[in-house]
Amino acid sequence: MTETDPDTQADLASNKKTSKWLEAPVLISSLALLGLSLIWAATVHLTDDVLSTASRNTASMATDVADTYEAQVIRALREIDQTLKLVRYDTQRQTPEAAMRELGERDLLPPSLLFSIAVLSPEGNLLATHGNFRLQHPEEHTFFQEALNANQLTLSRPIDTEAGTFLYFARGVGSNQNQASGVVALAVHADYFVSGYDNTTLGDVGALGLVASDNHFRVYRSGDAISTGLPMGNFIGELPKLEDPSLAPLMYHPWDGVERYTVIRELFEFPLSVVVGLSHREQLEPALTTKREYFWRAALASVGLVGVAAILGFLSWRLQRTRQQAMQERVLHAQKVEYLAFHDSLTDLPNRAYFSRLLTQSMHEARRYERQFALLFLDLDRFKHINDSLGHDAGDDLLQEIARRLSRSVRESDVLARLGGDEFVVLLPNIPDPQQVAPVADKILAACGKPFTLAGQEFRVTVSIGITLFPKDGDDEQTLMKNADMAMYHAKELGKNNFQYFSESLNTDSLERLTLESSLRHALERNEFRLFYQPKRSMKSGQITGVEALLRWQHPELGMILPMQFIPVAEENGLIVPIGRWVLRTACQQSVEWQKSGLPPLNMAINLSARQFIDESLLDDIKQALQDTGMSPELLEVEITETMVMRDVETTVDILKELKSMGVRVAIDDFGTGYSSLSTLKQFPVDSIKIDSSFVQDLTRSVEDRGLTEAIIAVGRNLSLNVIAEGVETSEQYEYLKEQACDEFQGFYGNAALPADKLSQLITSLEGNSAEPRE
Ligand SMILES: Nc1nc2c(ncn2[C@@H]2O[C@@H]3COP(=O)(O)O[C@H]4[C@@H](O)[C@H](n5cnc6c(=O)[nH]c(N)nc65)O[C@@H]4COP(=O)(O)O[C@H]3[C@H]2O)c(=O)[nH]1
């Protein structure tokens, strides 16, 4: 039975689904991924935006700077050219010296600190100067020659002098015959053209320069570094044409390895171009810093998000696991509860409730497929004795072993269950022929009959089996079980350790039993009980030493009923206590009467049942009976079975001591059938032990029984007890026991139980005659 309740299963199923798709670990991871994507998408978008804005602004700024620079350069160049033209003009009218002086005096020349002006002869000799104009370099001469022949403003390459690097501007001075009669030249420090470099705008690696048509810088400045004559290569040709002319393209400057937003403007009036460049790295530094900042923030936010997600994920995983564990525990608990509800905890077999279900199910199937099945009702023989004498633990071990043996004796498809106590059932499905059950029952009997070892002792247990067939012996659970039980009882009555099929006649017997039970209740009032007395004889002399009172029920309709037929019923319903009281009193009265009639005093033994022995009024009853009848306590002997004394050793010892203190004798009946050890036996203040008749019966045939009988006699001798053999029927048994020095015997070989009058006759007849038992 491993079914679980539907609610729990549904819970589990839905939990599985939810956990798969919606439970937090997956959900949280997904959300975290989404969050990360959003953070990084936003960051990339923002930084791209910042960078492109910065880039656009820088490009635009480069254009603005270029506009300004271009205007400055053009203004400067125009002024220079204007000055040269003015000097040329005056020189053509008067001597160069006079012209220069006059222009100087009229303050028409530029400041001599920045610009120096000279008029040179066609041979290159200085004719007049303004400022500190000196000829120091051979290249100057070449340049003036070029300028002499050119009819336009001519610009020199940068010329290094002691005073620095200069740029020369020159125009030829025409003569009247249109022949150049000299050159007007202006020298300006190359730095002058890049002095407008503004660090706040251009930064430390911005670029500002003038480039001539030979693709060489006349002057170039980046930060504080100024250079002249730097080659530019084919840079201008590589400049891309942008859609938006107000934006400068980003170009790599090969001359100094810097990437700049670059603007190059060709000056229309002069053979020069201005170059302006704003460093990409430098100008975009704030934007790049912002970008880095954004990335850091995004990274921090990501770490935070991942951290939070990890914590939440972990917590939810824990929660989920706890929930799953709780759920599993619930299921396991439910399964366990269900298992326990339907299984016997000792043997793990299906219990009565589960068997009932299985039986109902088997009945349905058998009806549907028109099949027949068999039900075997098993009960251990003498299990109660084992439980009482060896204790409950040993009893439990025995039941477990029986369950194992039964499991091995039946098929997987058969049903085996324990109904409780020592009752088991086996259901054999689909039995077309009732005779097929017999081999199975035999197998079970053989399996259970093998010796067991319990509490260090080896012994055998037998089983009685009742068999019913469905639908022949009953087509409902109750009838089937009742009939199987009845068949089992029948097997017990027939000597145990066998199996019996149910038959209708058993039903009739059981009805009789019912009648018996109800009439037993009135037997005492109606005075239907009788006592018979069986003599005990001395082994040596054959003389009658005492008698055992044995109960008989004189039923008005059923006739004489033996105690074994009604005492178990009286034990069950408690009537044994008042009946036992009657036996005690009657036996005592009889003993006193016999003595009064002149018979010698005889020991009078009475049997006490288990229920009677533990009854609180026992001692008072005995005292009262002795007192009321006047019987001498020494003549009274109570017989209790070995199993009874072993049940609760302490209480038994107390009761026996009380009896002894009253002077009453005690005998242990059926000795050898229980499991009392010598040491336990020593504790009991008893006078006699009675060897059980079952050992005596087989004395001449069974070596085992002989051994046991001899052992019991030895125990008795050891403890100085009177040993009486019960059920002696033959002279062989008698002779053997006599040989073993058994003290007394009882049995048909001596006398059967007799009514009181017959017994007094017997004793009277024996007086003076031979006391030998009859042959
Ligand atoms: N086969 C055979 N049987 C022999 C022989 N000699 C004696 N018997 C029978 O063996 C039984 C001996 O009594 P028990 O062991 O105390 O066993 C007694 C005793 O345990 C119980 N019983 C008898 N009377 C009373 C009683 O008054 N009170 C109680 N509580 N139990 C009683 O009923 C049992 C049976 O009593 P009974 O039927 O009278 O059976 C008696 C007796 O008739 C023999 O040679 N062969």
The ligand as a Gaussian input file, in Angstrom:
#p B3LYP/6-31G(d) Opt

LIG

0 1
 N       -5.379000     -40.863000      28.856000
 C       -5.297000     -40.973000      30.177000
 N       -5.839000     -40.036000      30.948000
 C       -5.711000     -40.175000      32.295000
 C       -5.073000     -41.253000      32.877000
 N       -5.143000     -41.118000      34.196000
 C       -5.786000     -39.976000      34.420000
 N       -6.172000     -39.407000      33.276000
 C       -6.802000     -38.091000      33.031000
 O       -5.816000     -37.116000      33.027000
 C       -6.301000     -35.919000      33.622000
 C       -5.431000     -35.552000      34.749000
 O       -5.720000     -34.339000      35.248000
 P       -4.933000     -33.065000      34.959000
 O       -3.616000     -33.325000      34.331000
 O       -4.917000     -32.268000      36.221000
 O       -5.840000     -32.315000      33.900000
 C       -7.081000     -31.913000      34.232000
 C       -7.141000     -30.559000      34.846000
 O       -6.148000     -29.756000      34.253000
 C       -8.483000     -30.074000      34.438000
 N       -9.393000     -30.216000      35.594000
 C      -10.014000     -31.321000      36.026000
 N      -10.733000     -30.982000      37.099000
 C      -10.522000     -29.686000      37.372000
 C      -10.974000     -28.774000      38.386000
 O      -11.707000     -29.135000      39.311000
 N      -10.549000     -27.488000      38.317000
 C       -9.721000     -27.098000      37.334000
 N       -9.331000     -25.863000      37.317000
 N       -9.261000     -27.911000      36.374000
 C       -9.665000     -29.209000      36.407000
 O       -8.968000     -30.866000      33.422000
 C       -7.937000     -31.765000      33.017000
 C       -8.522000     -32.976000      32.510000
 O       -9.191000     -33.615000      33.469000
 P       -9.811000     -35.042000      33.204000
 O      -10.584000     -35.001000      31.962000
 O      -10.513000     -35.440000      34.450000
 O       -8.576000     -35.932000      32.956000
 C       -7.723000     -36.266000      34.018000
 C       -7.715000     -37.756000      34.129000
 O       -8.982000     -38.379000      33.980000
 C       -4.488000     -42.249000      32.017000
 O       -3.898000     -43.239000      32.453000
 N       -4.632000     -42.048000      30.694000

